[in-house]
Each structure stands twice: as C-alpha cells, then as structure tokens.
Amino acid sequence: MNSAVNFMAQPARQLTGDIRVPGDKSISHRSIMLGALADGTTRVHGFLHGDDCLATLNAFRAMGVNIDGPVNGEVIIHGVGIDGLKAPHHDLDMGNSGTSMRLMTGLMAGQSFDTTMVGDSSLMSRPMRRVTDPVTIMGADVSTIAGTAPVRITGGARLRGIDYKLPVASAQVKSCVLLAGLYAEGQTIVTELVPTRDHTERMLRCFGYEVHNPQPGVCSLMGGGRLSAAEVDVPADISSAAFFMVGSSIAENADINLRHVGINPTRTGIIDILRLMGADIRINNQCIVGDEPVADIRVRSAPLTGIRIPEELVPLAIDEFPAIFIAASCAEGETVLTGAEELRVKESDRIRVMADGLKVLGVDAVPTRSGIVIQGGNGFTEGTVDSCGDHRIAMSFVMASLRAAGDIIINDCANVDTSFPNFVSLAGQTGLAVDVDSQSRQHLSMGSYPGG
Ligand code: S3P
C-alpha cells in the first residue's frame, strides 16, 4: 500500500509565501527520550508529528511511559526517571528511523531488561556496527545479523565509561555513546574529528545533566546522574526548510519567508553551500529558544553558479544533499561533491538514487565513490523518477518542477510522512502543483491525478 503513493509535480514558476515548516526531527526524537527518562513532567511544543518521531514515542509508551499527545505539536511526557523504564512486551519497531534505532541502542544497553529493535526494509539494511561496536566496548551485550538489525540487547550488563574517537562523522553514533554513558560507571568521552549536530549535548544540559566540552570536538559526561523534566520548544526543521530554500533559489519568481527555523551552527551547511552558489538568503529575527538558536530565513530567486563543495561542510548539510543536487542542476557550470560517502547509507543510497533520477530528467550527473559531479544550467525535462522510498529524495524532485519542461512523476513517496507530513499542502500553498496518487491518500491531503 505504502509503495503506491506517487507524486505528480506539474511545472511551476513561482514560489512565494510566509510559512513555518514542521518541527525539527532530531530535537523531537531527543525530547521524547530525555523526557521519558527525566524525573517530572516534560512539556514539548512544536513536536514533529511524523512517523519517525512517533516510532520513538511509541517505543517509550511500550516501555511503560505515559505520554499525552501529540496534539497540535504539544506533547506531555510523564517521566519515569533514569531507571524507570519497563520491559516491552514486543519488539520495538523503529520503522524508517535510523535516529531512533541508533540512539536507543545506547539507551537500551543500560537497561535491566532485554530489547529487540526492528524496522522497515530500508532500516533493516543500514549499518548498525557503528553503534553496536562502542556499546560492546562499554560492556553491553548486543547482537545484530551481520551488522544490521534486528538489534538485540540483553539487559543487565554493567557498563563502563569509554574514551571513544568517532570513526565516522555521525551525531547518531556520538549520541548513542553519550546516552549509554548515562548508565556507565565513570566518565564517557567522545571525540569527533569534524563537528556533527550537537542537539543531544544541548538538550542534556537543558534537562540539568552536566556535559563538558574540555576542548573543541570533545564532549564528556559522568554516568550515574539524573535528569530533571524540562520545557522543550522545538524549532522548525532546517532540513525541511531546505527544500523551500532550494526551490526559492531556483524558481524564476520567488520570495519565501521560513519562520522560526533552527539555525544551530552544526546544521547550517545548507545556507553556506547555497550562498557559495550565489543564493540570496537573509537571516532575520535571530533569537535563542531553549538552548537552540532560531531565526526567520528569507530566500529570493538568484542566479546560481556551480561550485566545488567544501568537504568540511558535508557533515553540516548531511541531510540536505538531495535538495542541493537539485540546486546544482540549475546552477550554471559544474558542481563537484566529494567526501560524502555517508550518503550511500542513508534512507537510500542517495548518490545513486539521485543520479539515476537526475539523468532521467536530462541532467548530466555522474556519481563518484564519495560524491557526484553535476553539469548544471539547463533545468529539467519531464519524466518519471523513483525516490526508492526516501522522503528527502521525493521532496527534492518536487522542487525540480520549478525548472521543469513538463510533468515530473515521483514514485514511492509514502515516507514523506516520516519527516514532513504536510509537505504536499505547504508546497501547494506556496505555488507548487503537486498531486498525490489517488489510491493511497490516507495520510496526504491533496487531489489525485487521472490513472494514478
Ligand atoms: C541525525 C543525525 C544524522 C542525520 C539524521 C539525524 C540525528 O545522521 O543524517 O537524519 O538526529 O542525530 P548521522 O549522524 O549518522 O550522520
């Protein structure tokens, strides 16, 4: 049923509006995890009501945590305390969500009961050794099938703190180790060579847990502490705003204001990369909400030029590359991405799937081992592309309709619900013309197209 959700995007030339995209996915996940383990009642505002965050929420409900909502982005979590979770009666189904499975590997490693985590076919094929290796060094009893889920954790292990150098630039791995560190004896230290998103560190502090940064790139905490309930205001997700930032940059006639977007410096690679290409992006009304910087982002049409993307920006824009490839296809000249092999193990192999789709749409896109080379400037032809169930690829190809000669049909789009459930209606409000396959619209609210 899910795979029957297809989008048809008709050519559009204009993108305008003043919109707020849904809540940040990374922060929403963490608010449930820390709220559940805190003493007291945590209130979350702006929670992302998407399938990935609901997978996390349902996992904690299955472990005995009372959670009210989400209703209009409000969630109330009745924390059970650091040792208050109960054994679930079934496997925890993380759906499409790598963040749920990887962060919770750290948390589950510290519990007294056994857990098994499963997911959909994409998640079941993603690499899990990156999290099971460090928690095993910490003393956890964890198994996988050749490095992939199901992840089975035998409870009751005594964890010891470690001093861990991240072998991959991954906030999920860093967070997994820090969360296991809450349950470990002594100090847990994580060192990263390049900065990755630091929402876990920031939110732990908001919940009253001390996290130190003895030097840049190093963070540490002592096990055995407790978390106190907090108020969490989730900003709009810059990764969802990114589609409209790219759309507004490539459309002939565009002016979009994106309200209350999280601009944590570990997430703003998309702004830097688009600006290097010549985009017109203004940051207004900057403020700090909770412990996260937030701003309104205004983007207007601008002529883009191809660039060599600086490798140090890759982890800071890791989820935005499908959208960046659409911008690169419209930019005059060559864009070269290197140092981004991680894209091959996201919800899909984003280098291969994007290159295949771009070629269908008449773009000269050559995948390389760790990136892609795109010759841009001619826009897109009409055609049918496959998102391979990858939410960010589906939404990126919708933005291509702003420079397309004909209709773009995008197959396998149900997973847009994982991160951006109202994408189609917001896209419609701003000037895009997206129809959804009529057979399977239970989650999506737009019209249908004949024969869909
Ligand atoms: C996330 C970290 C990133 C990102 C993912 C969310 C997080 O993954 O791709 O969508 O919330 O920590 P990696 O840390 O593995 O790059």
Boltz pocket constraint, residues with backbone or C-beta under 6 A from the ligand:
constraints:
  - pocket:
      binder: B
      contacts: [[A, 25], [A, 26], [A, 27], [A, 99], [A, 169], [A, 170], [A, 171], [A, 172], [A, 173], [A, 175], [A, 196], [A, 197], [A, 318], [A, 319], [A, 342]]
      max_distance: 6.0
